[in-house]
Amino acid sequence: MLFRSHWLGTDDRGRDVAARLIHGASVSVQVGFLSMLIAGFIGVIVGAVAGYAGGRVDWILSRLIEVVVCFPTFFLILSVMVWLKPNIIHVIIVIGLTQWTGIARLTRAEFLRLREADFVLAARCSGASGGRIVFRHILPCALAPVLVTLAFGVADAVLIEAGLSWLGFGVPTPDPSWGNMLRSAYDQLRSAPHLVYPPCAAIFLSVMAYHMVGDALRQTLDPKSFGIR
């Protein structure tokens, strides 16, 4: 009778584990997509400016990217979250502000490759402004590999949120997230070991799904996959 009412059982406070798991999925989706939206916006802007401008601007922005890359991402996020009140908004902002470097480097490389292409030179000769060349001609061609990176970044954001919530710096209880559910289950490992498996399975399947989406995007957007040489 209990199984019919609670498919995955209840926790130590009588809360339905399946319901909390489903609600935690919305938290992971929000953190993953919104943080990557912030990271993608910053990364594309910085990479586009560096790649298109070149020269001193490119050198300064490249050194900025290298400085941020030097810091271990999770410990950088953790050191910032220590000073902030744990909530989902702060988690999204901090992850977004620290995950943009890979996107910026990829965008910069694409802009360096495309800025001397024939269609860009033709646009310059026709009198197009720099902004129009960047946003109308180069950026659409440079976004394909960025989308792949964003898909993998969502998976990383889910793992980071789970780690922060495990340590108590992410989504605070009683709001459910897969990270704090796993933390609570770990504290009851001896008395109720079955509570560990649902959040672990949810995190694993979610990360694997996002990686599969990213891999599918890479194969779809890669011209070599269509036999083009």
C-alpha positions in Angstrom: 0.0 0.0 0.0 2.9 2.3 0.8 4.5 1.5 -2.5 1.4 2.5 -4.4 1.3 5.9 -2.6 5.1 6.5 -2.6 6.9 4.9 -5.5 10.3 5.6 -4.2 9.4 5.8 -0.5 9.6 8.7 1.9 12.5 10.4 3.7 13.0 10.9 7.4 10.4 13.7 7.5 7.8 11.7 5.6 8.2 13.6 2.3 7.7 11.7 -0.9 11.0 11.1 -2.6 9.6 10.8 -6.1 7.9 14.2 -5.8 11.1 15.8 -4.5 13.1 14.2 -7.3 10.7 15.6 -9.9 10.8 19.1 -8.3 14.6 18.8 -8.1 14.7 18.2 -11.9 13.2 21.7 -12.5 16.0 23.2 -10.3 18.7 21.4 -12.3 17.1 22.5 -15.6 16.9 26.1 -14.4 20.5 26.1 -13.2 21.9 24.4 -16.3 20.1 26.4 -19.0 20.1 29.9 -17.3 23.7 29.7 -16.2 24.8 28.6 -19.7 22.7 31.5 -21.1 24.8 33.9 -19.0 28.0 32.2 -19.8 27.2 32.0 -23.5 26.3 35.7 -23.7 29.6 36.7 -22.0 31.7 34.2 -23.9 30.4 35.1 -27.3 30.7 38.8 -26.7 34.3 38.6 -25.4 35.4 36.0 -28.0 33.8 38.0 -30.9 35.4 41.3 -29.9 38.8 39.6 -29.4 38.7 37.7 -32.7 37.4 40.5 -34.9 39.4 43.4 -33.4 42.7 41.6 -33.1 45.9 43.4 -32.1 46.1 44.9 -28.6 42.4 44.2 -27.9 42.8 40.6 -28.7 46.0 40.4 -26.5 44.3 42.0 -23.5 41.1 39.8 -23.7 43.2 36.6 -24.3 45.2 37.3 -21.2 42.0 37.9 -19.2 40.7 34.5 -20.4 43.9 32.8 -19.4 43.9 34.4 -15.9 40.3 33.1 -15.3 41.2 29.7 -16.7 44.1 29.4 -14.3 41.7 29.1 -11.3 40.1 25.7 -10.6 36.5 26.4 -11.6 34.7 24.6 -8.7 36.9 26.1 -6.0 36.5 29.5 -7.6 32.8 29.1 -7.4 33.0 27.7 -3.9 35.1 30.7 -2.7 32.5 33.1 -4.1 29.5 31.3 -2.8 30.9 31.4 0.8 30.2 35.2 0.8 26.7 34.9 -0.7 23.4 33.7 0.7 22.7 30.2 -0.6 19.8 30.3 -3.2 19.2 29.3 -6.8 19.7 32.8 -8.2 23.2 33.2 -6.8 24.1 29.7 -8.0 23.0 30.5 -11.5 24.8 33.8 -11.6 28.1 32.5 -10.1 28.2 29.5 -12.5 27.4 31.7 -15.4 30.1 34.2 -14.5 32.8 31.4 -14.3 31.9 29.1 -17.2 32.3 31.5 -20.1 36.0 31.1 -20.8 35.8 28.0 -23.0 33.0 29.6 -25.1 35.1 32.8 -25.5 38.1 30.9 -26.7 36.1 28.9 -29.2 34.3 32.0 -30.5 37.6 33.9 -30.8 39.1 31.0 -32.8 36.1 31.0 -35.2 36.2 34.8 -35.6 39.9 34.7 -36.4 39.2 32.0 -39.0 36.2 33.8 -40.6 37.2 37.4 -40.5 39.4 37.0 -43.6 36.8 34.8 -45.5 35.7 36.0 -48.9 32.1 36.8 -47.9 33.5 39.0 -45.0 35.8 40.8 -47.4 32.9 41.3 -49.8 30.8 42.8 -47.0 33.7 45.2 -46.1 34.0 46.3 -49.8 30.3 46.9 -50.0 30.6 49.4 -47.1 29.0 47.3 -44.3 29.7 48.5 -40.8 31.8 46.5 -38.3 28.7 45.7 -36.2 26.8 44.5 -39.3 29.7 42.3 -40.4 30.0 40.8 -36.9 26.3 40.1 -36.2 25.0 39.6 -39.7 27.8 37.7 -41.4 30.4 36.2 -39.0 28.4 35.4 -35.8 25.8 33.0 -37.5 28.6 31.0 -39.0 30.5 30.9 -35.7 27.6 29.7 -33.5 27.5 26.1 -34.5 30.5 24.9 -32.4 29.4 27.2 -29.6 26.0 25.4 -29.3 27.9 22.1 -28.8 29.9 23.6 -26.0 26.8 25.0 -24.4 25.2 21.5 -24.4 28.2 20.1 -22.6 28.2 23.1 -20.3 24.7 22.4 -19.1 25.9 19.0 -17.9 28.8 20.6 -16.1 26.4 23.1 -14.5 24.2 20.3 -13.2 27.2 18.6 -11.6 28.4 21.9 -10.1 25.0 22.7 -8.6 24.8 19.2 -7.1 28.2 19.6 -5.6 27.4 23.0 -4.1 24.1 21.8 -2.7 25.9 18.8 -1.2 28.3 21.1 0.6 25.4 23.4 1.7 26.2 26.3 -0.6 23.6 25.6 -3.3 19.8 25.4 -3.1 18.9 25.5 0.7 16.6 23.1 2.3 13.7 22.5 2.5 13.6 23.3 -1.3 14.6 20.1 -3.0 17.5 19.7 -5.4 19.3 16.5 -6.3 22.4 17.7 -4.4 20.8 18.4 -1.1 18.7 15.2 -1.5 21.9 13.3 -1.9 23.4 15.0 1.1 20.4 14.2 3.3 20.4 10.6 2.1 24.1 10.2 2.8 23.5 11.3 6.4 21.0 8.5 6.7 23.1 5.9 4.8 23.0 3.3 7.6 19.3 3.5 8.4 17.9 4.2 4.9 20.4 3.3 2.2 17.7 3.2 -0.5 17.4 7.0 -0.4 20.8 7.4 -2.0 20.0 5.7 -5.3 17.2 8.1 -6.7 19.3 11.3 -6.7 22.4 9.5 -7.9 20.5 8.0 -10.8 18.9 11.3 -11.7 22.2 13.2 -11.7 23.8 10.4 -13.8 21.0 10.1 -16.3 20.7 13.9 -16.7 24.4 14.5 -17.3 24.5 11.5 -19.7 21.5 12.9 -21.6 23.1 16.4 -22.0 26.3 14.8 -23.2 24.4 12.7 -25.8 22.7 15.9 -27.0 26.0 17.7 -27.3 27.5 14.7 -29.2 24.5 14.6 -31.5 24.8 18.3 -32.2 28.5 17.9 -32.9 27.9 15.2 -35.4 25.0 17.1 -37.0 26.8 20.4 -37.4 30.1 18.8 -38.5 30.4 18.9 -42.3 32.6 15.8 -42.3 29.7 13.7 -41.0 28.0 14.3 -44.3 31.0 13.2 -46.3 32.1 16.7 -47.3 35.8 17.1 -47.7 
